[in-house]
Amino acid sequence: MTSGLHHITLITGNVQANVDFYAGFLGLRLVKRTAGFEDATQLHLFYGDAVASPGSLVTFLVWENGSPGRVGHGAPSEISLAIRPEAIGFWLTRALKFGVKSSGPAVEFGEPVLRLSDPDGIIVKLVGVNDLSRLHPWISPDISSDEAIVGLRGATILSEQPEKTAAFVSRYAGFAESSRENAHIRLGSEAGSVIDVRDAGGFWTAAPGTGTIDHIAVRASDRAEVEAASNNLNDEAHGPVNVHDRKYFYSLYVREPSGTLLEIATDGPGFTADEPLAALGSGLFIPPHFQRREQDIKVILPQFGMPGEPRTVYRELPFVHRLHVPEQPDGSALFLLHGTAGNETSLLPLGRRLAPNATLIGLRGRSYEEGVARFFRRFDATTFDQGDVQNEAAALASFIEGATQAYDIDPQAVTFLGYSNGANLLGAAMLLQPGLIKSAILLRAMMVLEAHPPAELAGSRVLILSGKEDPYAPLAVPLAEALSSAGADVRHQHIPGQHELLPDDEKFAAVWLAEQS
């Protein structure tokens, strides 16, 4: 076995802050950006050295605006990156300059260590290492080769069974115990990277989420070595063992006795499999088995700018939201409100197909029922919390005002599209906040207001699409009548189908939008 770390994978909740920290502040090279191999709606970023060497890679699963996780036993608690010992002072000064939270320097296992906190609160240690060979640091304008990060130094695992964890890593990952210090067992490798196992007896258990470390990957020379390890793990009942072809490497996943997820990954084929070395990290790649949905996936994945590039600065607004700016914006915008159990990305693919050059803004509802998002509370399928509807309509008005100003959107060039619960809020908001919404597409909407004040909606245009077999379709009629009575130009069409979204929704919505332009 090729002994050493291959990569460490973490979870971030803010892609732009992550890129600014790891590529900007730390000066690592972004060597690959892909959709997830298991979940294509999840962006995966890889940082490394100049040539994307195994042993230099720090990777991130992007859970944009996701829930925070919890550090605890059964998972890694911190990572460390290798620098020259004499560069510690440079990095301490740089942390102070950029306002990065730091502590130290201190000495651990005889090495100088500076602790930093990344934007998600993950501890990143910079460790001064004397024996640095075969280096390919990525040089940035304000970080010289003598100061640059050269690769992974290690990671710390929290374990309730430290001896068993250390034995497992030694047995299957090619590491060997080199020393002990306080509650830590240090395991070393031929490549010089380390895994520290910390006794975490009495700690709480880890919980996945943003601000946590997902797994540690160790190196294998080739596919045969991974398959041999898989056979050994299965023979010795360390399952389940999952083997995957990740295009850039072939690997298996397994949990050590205390629960930490470990990966054994091949050094090749490497990240130049689909990009030349000089262009690493410049393109967004969709795994082959998801390429049929490539355009829909790309609009869902969060956008970001590299250091020095233009980027969208997200504003604190009443609703969590996702902004997607097309390559050639035409000045129009679509605001998208999902149905029950959706989120801010659910309608982005539909929005992009309807308006290829529009700026898209997807909102996430703030009311949660049984763990799924809605835009307001309900008492049963057709009875709604009237106070909550009014409050959320007012919050929507505040959001629209803030978003159009913050993102330089012309309010007269905005169309609102909602599905089910999101369409219901839009319909209610038109009646409760007259003049707020001038153009709306309401898919599977119904009247949710028991009463509303007089509204003047002259000049507003509304398309309502109901399913002919949808049991809620009759409840759309009072909404259409109320909007029409208030002066809106309402087109209410029934299409074959029930409550789910259908291809005809896109067809009729596209025709209606074309008529409005």
VEXDREN-2710 file (C-alpha; in Angstrom, 1 decimal):
% VEXDREN-2710
k/r/px/py/pz
1/MET/0.0/0.0/0.0
2/THR/1.1/3.6/-0.8
3/SER/1.1/4.9/2.7
4/GLY/-0.3/8.4/3.4
5/LEU/-3.3/10.7/3.2
6/HIS/-5.0/11.1/-0.2
7/HIS/-7.6/13.8/0.7
8/ILE/-9.8/15.0/3.5
9/THR/-13.4/15.9/2.7
10/LEU/-15.3/18.6/4.7
11/ILE/-18.8/20.2/4.5
12/THR/-19.3/23.9/4.0
13/GLY/-22.5/26.0/4.1
14/ASN/-21.2/29.0/2.2
15/VAL/-19.4/28.4/-1.1
16/GLN/-18.2/31.9/-1.6
17/ALA/-16.7/32.3/1.8
18/ASN/-15.1/28.9/1.4
19/VAL/-13.5/29.8/-1.9
20/ASP/-12.3/33.1/-0.5
21/PHE/-10.7/31.4/2.5
22/TYR/-9.1/28.3/0.9
23/ALA/-8.1/29.7/-2.5
24/GLY/-7.8/33.3/-1.4
25/PHE/-6.5/33.4/2.2
26/LEU/-4.7/30.1/2.3
27/GLY/-3.6/30.2/-1.3
28/LEU/-4.5/26.7/-2.3
29/ARG/-5.3/25.9/-6.0
30/LEU/-8.9/25.0/-6.9
31/VAL/-8.2/21.9/-8.9
32/LYS/-11.6/20.6/-9.7
33/ARG/-15.3/21.6/-9.4
34/THR/-17.9/18.9/-10.0
35/ALA/-21.5/17.9/-9.2
36/GLY/-21.7/15.2/-6.6
37/PHE/-21.3/11.6/-7.8
38/GLU/-24.1/10.4/-5.5
39/ASP/-26.2/13.6/-5.3
40/ALA/-25.7/15.8/-8.4
41/THR/-27.4/18.8/-6.8
42/GLN/-24.5/19.0/-4.4
43/LEU/-21.4/21.0/-5.6
44/HIS/-18.0/19.3/-4.8
45/LEU/-14.9/21.5/-4.7
46/PHE/-11.3/20.1/-4.6
47/TYR/-8.3/22.2/-3.5
48/GLY/-4.7/21.1/-3.7
49/ASP/-1.2/21.9/-4.8
50/ALA/0.0/23.0/-8.3
51/VAL/-0.4/19.6/-9.8
52/ALA/-3.3/18.2/-7.7
53/SER/-1.1/15.7/-6.0
54/PRO/-2.6/12.9/-3.8
55/GLY/-1.8/14.0/-0.3
56/SER/-2.4/17.7/-1.0
57/LEU/-6.2/17.6/-1.5
58/VAL/-8.8/19.3/0.7
59/THR/-12.3/18.8/-0.7
60/PHE/-15.6/20.3/0.2
61/LEU/-19.2/19.1/-0.2
62/VAL/-21.2/22.3/-0.5
63/TRP/-24.5/22.3/1.5
64/GLU/-25.4/25.9/0.7
65/ASN/-27.3/27.4/3.6
66/GLY/-27.4/24.0/5.2
67/SER/-27.9/23.1/8.8
68/PRO/-24.7/23.1/11.0
69/GLY/-23.4/19.8/12.2
70/ARG/-21.7/18.9/15.5
71/VAL/-18.2/17.8/16.2
72/GLY/-18.0/14.7/18.4
73/HIS/-16.7/11.2/18.6
74/GLY/-17.1/9.1/15.5
75/ALA/-15.7/11.8/13.2
76/PRO/-12.6/13.9/12.6
77/SER/-12.4/17.1/14.5
78/GLU/-9.7/19.1/12.8
79/ILE/-7.3/19.0/9.8
80/SER/-3.7/20.2/9.5
81/LEU/-1.7/21.5/6.5
82/ALA/2.1/21.4/6.2
83/ILE/4.2/24.5/5.9
84/ARG/7.9/25.3/6.5
85/PRO/8.5/26.0/10.2
86/GLU/9.9/29.4/9.5
87/ALA/6.6/30.4/7.8
88/ILE/4.6/30.3/11.0
89/GLY/5.3/34.0/11.6
90/PHE/4.1/34.9/8.1
91/TRP/0.8/33.1/8.6
92/LEU/0.2/34.6/12.1
93/THR/0.7/38.1/10.6
94/ARG/-1.5/37.2/7.6
95/ALA/-4.3/35.9/9.9
96/LEU/-4.2/39.2/11.9
97/LYS/-4.3/41.2/8.6
98/PHE/-7.3/39.3/7.2
99/GLY/-9.2/39.1/10.5
100/VAL/-9.0/35.2/10.6
101/LYS/-9.5/33.8/14.0
102/SER/-6.3/32.1/15.2
103/SER/-4.6/30.8/18.3
104/GLY/-1.0/29.9/19.0
105/PRO/1.6/29.2/17.9
106/ALA/1.9/26.2/20.2
107/VAL/4.0/23.1/20.1
108/GLU/2.4/19.7/19.4
109/PHE/4.4/16.5/19.0
110/GLY/7.5/18.8/18.8
111/GLU/6.1/20.8/15.8
112/PRO/5.0/24.5/15.8
113/VAL/1.3/24.7/15.2
114/LEU/-0.9/27.7/14.4
115/ARG/-4.6/27.1/14.7
116/LEU/-7.1/28.9/12.4
117/SER/-10.9/28.8/12.1
118/ASP/-12.4/28.6/8.6
119/PRO/-15.7/30.4/7.8
120/ASP/-17.7/27.4/8.9
121/GLY/-15.8/27.1/12.2
122/ILE/-13.6/24.1/11.2
123/ILE/-10.2/24.1/12.9
124/VAL/-7.4/24.2/10.3
125/LYS/-3.9/23.8/11.8
126/LEU/-0.8/25.1/10.0
127/VAL/2.0/22.8/11.1
128/GLY/5.7/23.6/10.6
129/VAL/7.3/20.4/9.2
130/ASN/11.0/20.1/8.6
131/ASP/11.1/17.2/6.2
132/LEU/9.3/18.5/3.1
133/SER/10.2/16.8/-0.1
134/ARG/8.7/16.4/-3.6
135/LEU/6.9/19.7/-3.2
136/HIS/4.6/21.4/-5.8
137/PRO/3.2/24.4/-4.0
138/TRP/0.7/26.7/-5.7
139/ILE/2.2/30.1/-5.8
140/SER/-0.1/33.1/-5.4
141/PRO/0.8/36.8/-5.8
142/ASP/1.1/37.4/-2.1
143/ILE/2.3/34.0/-0.9
144/SER/5.9/32.9/-1.9
145/SER/7.1/29.4/-2.4
146/ASP/8.8/29.6/1.0
147/GLU/5.6/30.4/2.8
148/ALA/3.1/28.4/0.7
149/ILE/1.1/25.4/2.0
150/VAL/2.6/22.3/0.5
151/GLY/0.1/19.6/1.3
152/LEU/-1.8/17.8/4.0
153/ARG/-0.1/17.2/7.3
154/GLY/-2.9/15.3/9.0
155/ALA/-6.2/15.0/10.7
156/THR/-7.5/14.2/14.2
157/ILE/-10.1/11.6/14.8
158/LEU/-12.2/11.7/17.9
159/SER/-12.8/8.1/19.1
160/GLU/-14.5/6.4/22.1
161/GLN/-12.3/3.4/21.3
162/PRO/-9.0/5.0/20.5
163/GLU/-7.0/1.7/20.7
164/LYS/-9.4/0.0/18.3
165/THR/-9.4/3.0/16.0
166/ALA/-5.6/3.2/15.9
167/ALA/-5.4/-0.6/15.2
168/PHE/-7.9/-0.4/12.4
169/VAL/-6.1/2.5/10.7
170/SER/-2.8/0.8/11.1
171/ARG/-4.2/-2.5/9.7
172/TYR/-6.0/-1.2/6.7
173/ALA/-4.5/2.3/5.9
174/GLY/-0.8/1.5/6.1
175/PHE/-0.2/3.9/9.0
176/ALA/1.8/2.9/12.1
177/GLU/2.0/4.3/15.6
178/SER/4.9/6.8/16.0
179/SER/4.2/8.4/19.4
180/ARG/1.7/9.4/22.1
181/GLU/1.0/12.8/23.6
182/ASN/-1.6/13.5/26.3
183/ALA/-4.8/11.8/25.0
184/HIS/-3.5/11.4/21.4
185/ILE/-2.1/8.5/19.6
186/ARG/-0.1/9.6/16.5
187/LEU/-0.1/7.3/13.5
188/GLY/2.6/8.1/10.8
189/SER/2.9/7.2/7.2
190/GLU/5.7/6.7/4.6
191/ALA/4.6/9.9/2.9
192/GLY/4.9/11.9/6.1
193/SER/1.3/12.6/6.7
194/VAL/-0.3/11.7/10.1
195/ILE/-3.5/10.7/11.7
196/ASP/-4.0/11.5/15.4
197/VAL/-6.5/9.5/17.3
198/ARG/-7.8/11.4/20.3
199/ASP/-9.5/9.6/23.2
200/ALA/-13.0/11.1/23.2
201/GLY/-14.6/9.0/25.9
202/GLY/-17.5/10.9/27.4
203/PHE/-17.9/13.3/24.4
204/TRP/-21.2/13.6/22.6
205/THR/-21.5/11.9/19.2
206/ALA/-20.8/13.7/16.0
207/ALA/-23.7/14.9/13.8
208/PRO/-23.2/15.6/10.0
209/GLY/-23.8/19.1/8.7
210/THR/-22.0/22.2/7.7
211/GLY/-18.8/23.0/9.6
212/THR/-17.9/19.3/10.0
213/ILE/-15.4/16.9/8.4
214/ASP/-17.1/14.1/6.4
215/HIS/-14.3/11.7/6.0
216/ILE/-10.5/11.0/5.6
217/ALA/-9.1/9.3/2.5
218/VAL/-5.9/7.4/2.5
219/ARG/-3.8/6.4/-0.5
220/ALA/-3.8/3.2/-2.6
221/SER/-1.5/2.7/-5.6
222/ASP/-4.0/1.2/-7.9
223/ARG/-7.5/-0.4/-8.3
224/ALA/-6.2/-3.9/-7.5
225/GLU/-5.0/-2.6/-4.1
226/VAL/-8.5/-1.1/-3.4
227/GLU/-10.2/-4.3/-4.3
228/ALA/-7.9/-6.4/-2.2
229/ALA/-8.6/-4.1/0.8
230/SER/-12.3/-4.5/0.1
231/ASN/-12.0/-8.3/0.1
232/ASN/-10.1/-8.2/3.4
233/LEU/-12.6/-5.9/5.0
234/ASN/-15.5/-8.0/3.9
235/ASP/-13.8/-11.2/5.0
236/GLU/-13.1/-9.7/8.4
237/ALA/-16.7/-8.5/8.8
238/HIS/-15.9/-4.8/8.7
239/GLY/-18.9/-4.0/6.5
240/PRO/-20.6/-2.5/4.9
241/VAL/-17.9/-1.6/2.4
242/ASN/-18.9/0.5/-0.6
243/VAL/-16.7/0.6/-3.7
244/HIS/-17.0/3.4/-6.3
245/ASP/-15.4/4.7/-9.5
246/ARG/-15.0/8.5/-8.9
247/LYS/-13.5/9.1/-12.3
248/TYR/-10.4/10.8/-10.8
249/PHE/-9.8/7.9/-8.5
250/TYR/-11.2/4.5/-7.6
251/SER/-12.1/4.0/-3.9
252/LEU/-13.9/2.3/-1.1
253/TYR/-15.6/3.6/2.0
254/VAL/-15.7/1.9/5.4
255/ARG/-16.3/3.0/9.0
256/GLU/-13.7/2.3/11.6
257/PRO/-14.8/0.8/15.0
258/SER/-15.7/4.1/16.5
259/GLY/-17.7/5.2/13.5
260/THR/-15.4/7.6/11.5
261/LEU/-15.8/7.2/7.8
262/LEU/-12.6/6.3/6.0
263/GLU/-11.9/6.1/2.3
264/ILE/-9.1/4.2/0.5
265/ALA/-8.5/6.0/-2.9
266/THR/-6.1/5.3/-5.8
267/ASP/-3.5/7.9/-6.8
268/GLY/-4.8/7.8/-10.4
269/PRO/-6.1/8.5/-12.9
270/GLY/-6.0/12.0/-11.3
271/PHE/-7.6/15.3/-12.0
272/THR/-6.1/15.8/-15.5
273/ALA/-8.4/13.0/-16.7
274/ASP/-10.8/15.7/-18.1
275/GLU/-8.9/19.0/-17.9
276/PRO/-5.3/19.9/-18.9
277/LEU/-3.0/20.7/-16.0
278/ALA/-2.9/24.4/-16.8
279/ALA/-6.8/24.6/-16.7
280/LEU/-7.4/22.6/-13.6
281/GLY/-10.5/23.8/-11.7
282/SER/-11.7/26.2/-14.4
283/GLY/-14.7/24.1/-15.7
284/LEU/-17.7/22.6/-13.9
285/PHE/-18.0/18.9/-14.6
286/ILE/-21.2/16.7/-14.3
287/PRO/-20.6/13.0/-13.6
288/PRO/-21.4/10.9/-16.7
289/HIS/-24.4/9.2/-15.2
290/PHE/-26.1/12.6/-14.6
291/GLN/-25.2/14.2/-17.9
292/ARG/-28.7/13.8/-19.3
293/ARG/-29.8/16.4/-16.7
294/GLU/-26.7/18.5/-17.1
295/GLN/-28.4/21.9/-17.7
296/ASP/-30.9/21.4/-14.9
297/ILE/-28.1/20.4/-12.5
298/LYS/-25.9/23.4/-13.4
299/VAL/-28.5/25.9/-12.6
300/ILE/-29.1/24.3/-9.2
301/LEU/-25.4/24.4/-8.1
302/PRO/-24.4/27.6/-6.3
303/GLN/-22.4/30.1/-8.2
304/PHE/-19.2/31.7/-6.9
305/GLY/-16.3/33.9/-8.0
306/MET/-12.6/33.1/-7.6
307/PRO/-10.5/35.7/-5.8
308/GLY/-10.4/38.8/-7.9
309/GLU/-13.4/37.8/-10.0
310/PRO/-16.8/39.4/-9.9
311/ARG/-19.2/37.7/-7.4
312/THR/-22.7/38.1/-6.0
313/VAL/-22.7/39.4/-2.5
314/TYR/-25.7/37.9/-0.8
315/ARG/-27.8/40.1/1.4
316/GLU/-29.5/39.3/4.7
317/LEU/-33.1/39.2/3.6
318/PRO/-36.3/37.8/5.2
319/PHE/-36.1/34.5/3.2
320/VAL/-33.2/32.2/2.6
321/HIS/-32.7/32.4/-1.2
322/ARG/-30.5/31.3/-4.1
323/LEU/-29.5/33.7/-6.9
324/HIS/-28.5/32.4/-10.4
325/VAL/-27.2/34.9/-12.9
326/PRO/-27.1/33.7/-16.6
327/GLU/-24.0/34.3/-18.8
328/GLN/-25.9/36.9/-20.8
329/PRO/-28.6/38.5/-18.6
330/ASP/-31.4/40.3/-20.5
331/GLY/-32.5/42.5/-17.5
332/SER/-35.6/40.3/-16.6
333/ALA/-36.0/38.3/-13.5
334/LEU/-38.0/35.3/-12.2
335/PHE/-38.8/35.0/-8.5
336/LEU/-39.5/31.3/-7.7
337/LEU/-41.5/30.0/-4.7
338/HIS/-41.5/26.2/-4.2
339/GLY/-44.3/23.9/-3.1
340/THR/-44.4/21.9/0.2
341/ALA/-41.2/20.0/0.9
342/GLY/-39.3/22.0/-1.8
343/ASN/-36.5/24.5/-1.3
344/GLU/-34.9/27.5/-2.9
345/THR/-33.4/25.4/-5.8
346/SER/-36.5/23.3/-6.6
347/LEU/-37.9/25.5/-9.4
348/LEU/-34.6/26.9/-10.8
349/PRO/-34.4/24.3/-13.6
350/LEU/-38.0/25.2/-14.7
351/GLY/-37.2/28.9/-14.4
352/ARG/-34.1/28.6/-16.6
353/ARG/-36.0/26.7/-19.3
354/LEU/-38.7/29.3/-19.3
355/ALA/-36.4/32.3/-19.3
356/PRO/-32.8/31.3/-20.4
357/ASN/-31.5/34.9/-19.9
358/ALA/-33.4/35.9/-16.8
359/THR/-31.8/36.3/-13.4
360/LEU/-33.4/33.7/-11.1
361/ILE/-34.1/34.1/-7.4
362/GLY/-35.5/31.0/-5.6
363/LEU/-36.9/31.5/-2.1
364/ARG/-37.1/29.0/0.8
365/GLY/-40.3/29.0/2.9
366/ARG/-39.9/29.8/6.6
367/SER/-42.6/27.6/8.0
368/TYR/-41.7/24.0/8.8
369/GLU/-44.1/21.1/9.2
370/GLU/-42.6/17.6/10.0
371/GLY/-39.2/18.8/8.8
372/VAL/-40.3/20.1/5.4
373/ALA/-40.4/23.8/4.3
374/ARG/-43.6/25.6/3.5
375/PHE/-44.5/29.3/3.1
376/PHE/-47.1/29.4/5.9
377/ARG/-48.8/27.2/8.4
378/ARG/-51.9/25.1/7.8
379/PHE/-54.4/23.5/10.1
380/ASP/-55.5/20.9/7.6
381/ALA/-55.3/20.5/3.8
382/THR/-57.7/23.4/3.1
383/THR/-57.6/25.5/6.3
384/PHE/-54.7/27.9/6.9
385/ASP/-53.4/30.1/9.7
386/GLN/-54.7/33.4/8.5
387/GLY/-52.3/35.4/10.7
388/ASP/-49.3/33.5/9.4
389/VAL/-50.4/34.1/5.8
390/GLN/-50.6/37.8/6.4
391/ASN/-47.2/37.9/8.2
392/GLU/-45.5/35.9/5.4
393/ALA/-47.1/38.1/2.7
394/ALA/-45.7/41.1/4.5
395/ALA/-42.3/39.4/4.7
396/LEU/-42.5/38.6/1.0
397/ALA/-43.1/42.3/0.3
398/SER/-40.0/43.2/2.4
399/PHE/-38.0/40.5/0.6
400/ILE/-38.9/41.8/-2.9
401/GLU/-38.1/45.4/-2.0
402/GLY/-34.7/44.3/-0.5
403/ALA/-33.8/41.9/-3.3
404/THR/-34.6/44.2/-6.2
405/GLN/-32.4/46.9/-4.6
406/ALA/-29.6/44.6/-3.5
407/TYR/-29.3/42.7/-6.8
408/ASP/-30.0/45.6/-9.1
409/ILE/-33.3/44.2/-10.5
410/ASP/-35.9/46.3/-12.2
411/PRO/-39.2/45.6/-10.4
412/GLN/-41.1/46.2/-13.6
413/ALA/-39.1/43.3/-15.3
414/VAL/-40.0/40.7/-12.6
415/THR/-42.3/37.7/-13.0
416/PHE/-43.2/35.6/-10.0
417/LEU/-43.7/31.9/-10.4
418/GLY/-45.0/29.7/-7.6
419/TYR/-46.0/26.1/-7.3
420/SER/-48.7/24.8/-4.8
421/ASN/-47.9/26.4/-1.4
422/GLY/-45.6/28.9/-3.1
423/ALA/-48.3/29.8/-5.6
424/ASN/-50.8/30.2/-2.7
425/LEU/-48.6/32.8/-1.0
426/LEU/-48.2/34.7/-4.2
427/GLY/-52.0/34.8/-4.8
428/ALA/-52.6/35.9/-1.2
429/ALA/-49.8/38.5/-1.4
430/MET/-51.4/40.0/-4.5
431/LEU/-54.6/40.6/-2.6
432/LEU/-53.0/41.7/0.7
433/GLN/-50.2/43.8/-0.8
434/PRO/-51.7/45.4/-3.9
435/GLY/-49.1/46.6/-6.4
436/LEU/-46.4/44.3/-5.1
437/ILE/-46.7/41.7/-7.9
438/LYS/-47.5/42.7/-11.5
439/SER/-46.8/39.5/-13.3
440/ALA/-47.4/36.0/-11.8
441/ILE/-47.6/32.4/-12.9
442/LEU/-49.5/30.3/-10.3
443/LEU/-49.2/26.5/-10.7
444/ARG/-51.8/24.5/-8.7
445/ALA/-52.9/27.5/-6.6
446/MET/-55.9/27.9/-4.4
447/MET/-57.6/30.6/-2.4
448/VAL/-56.2/30.5/1.1
449/LEU/-57.6/33.8/2.5
450/GLU/-60.8/33.7/4.4
451/ALA/-61.2/37.5/3.9
452/HIS/-59.1/40.2/2.4
453/PRO/-59.3/44.0/2.0
454/PRO/-60.3/45.6/-1.3
455/ALA/-57.4/45.5/-3.7
456/GLU/-56.7/47.4/-6.9
457/LEU/-54.8/45.2/-9.3
458/ALA/-55.3/46.9/-12.7
459/GLY/-52.3/46.3/-14.9
460/SER/-51.4/43.0/-13.2
461/ARG/-51.3/39.8/-15.3
462/VAL/-51.8/36.3/-13.9
463/LEU/-51.7/32.8/-15.4
464/ILE/-53.2/30.1/-13.2
465/LEU/-52.7/26.5/-14.3
466/SER/-54.8/23.8/-12.5
467/GLY/-54.8/20.1/-13.0
468/LYS/-58.1/18.7/-14.4
469/GLU/-57.9/15.8/-12.0
470/ASP/-56.5/17.7/-9.1
471/PRO/-58.9/17.5/-6.1
472/TYR/-57.8/21.0/-5.1
473/ALA/-58.6/22.5/-8.6
474/PRO/-62.0/23.8/-7.6
475/LEU/-60.4/25.9/-4.9
476/ALA/-58.5/27.9/-7.6
477/VAL/-61.7/29.3/-9.0
478/PRO/-62.3/31.7/-6.0
479/LEU/-58.7/32.9/-6.3
480/ALA/-59.1/33.6/-10.0
481/GLU/-62.4/35.4/-9.4
482/ALA/-60.9/37.5/-6.6
483/LEU/-57.9/38.6/-8.7
484/SER/-60.1/39.3/-11.7
485/SER/-62.6/41.3/-9.7
486/ALA/-59.7/43.4/-8.4
487/GLY/-58.8/44.3/-11.9
488/ALA/-56.1/41.8/-12.8
489/ASP/-55.9/40.2/-16.3
490/VAL/-56.3/36.6/-15.3
491/ARG/-56.0/33.5/-17.5
492/HIS/-57.1/30.3/-15.8
493/GLN/-56.4/27.2/-17.7
494/HIS/-57.0/23.5/-16.8
495/ILE/-54.5/20.9/-18.1
496/PRO/-54.6/17.1/-18.0
497/GLY/-53.2/15.8/-14.7
498/GLN/-53.4/16.1/-11.0
499/HIS/-51.4/18.3/-8.5
500/GLU/-47.9/17.4/-9.7
501/LEU/-46.0/19.5/-12.1
502/LEU/-46.3/18.4/-15.7
503/PRO/-44.7/19.2/-19.1
504/ASP/-47.8/21.1/-20.0
505/ASP/-47.1/23.6/-17.2
506/GLU/-43.8/24.6/-18.9
507/LYS/-45.5/24.7/-22.4
508/PHE/-48.3/27.0/-21.4
509/ALA/-46.2/29.1/-19.1
510/ALA/-43.7/29.7/-21.9
511/VAL/-46.5/30.7/-24.3
512/TRP/-47.9/33.1/-21.7
513/LEU/-44.5/34.6/-21.0
514/ALA/-43.8/35.2/-24.7
515/GLU/-47.2/37.0/-25.0
516/GLN/-46.2/39.4/-22.2
517/SER/-42.9/40.4/-23.7
END
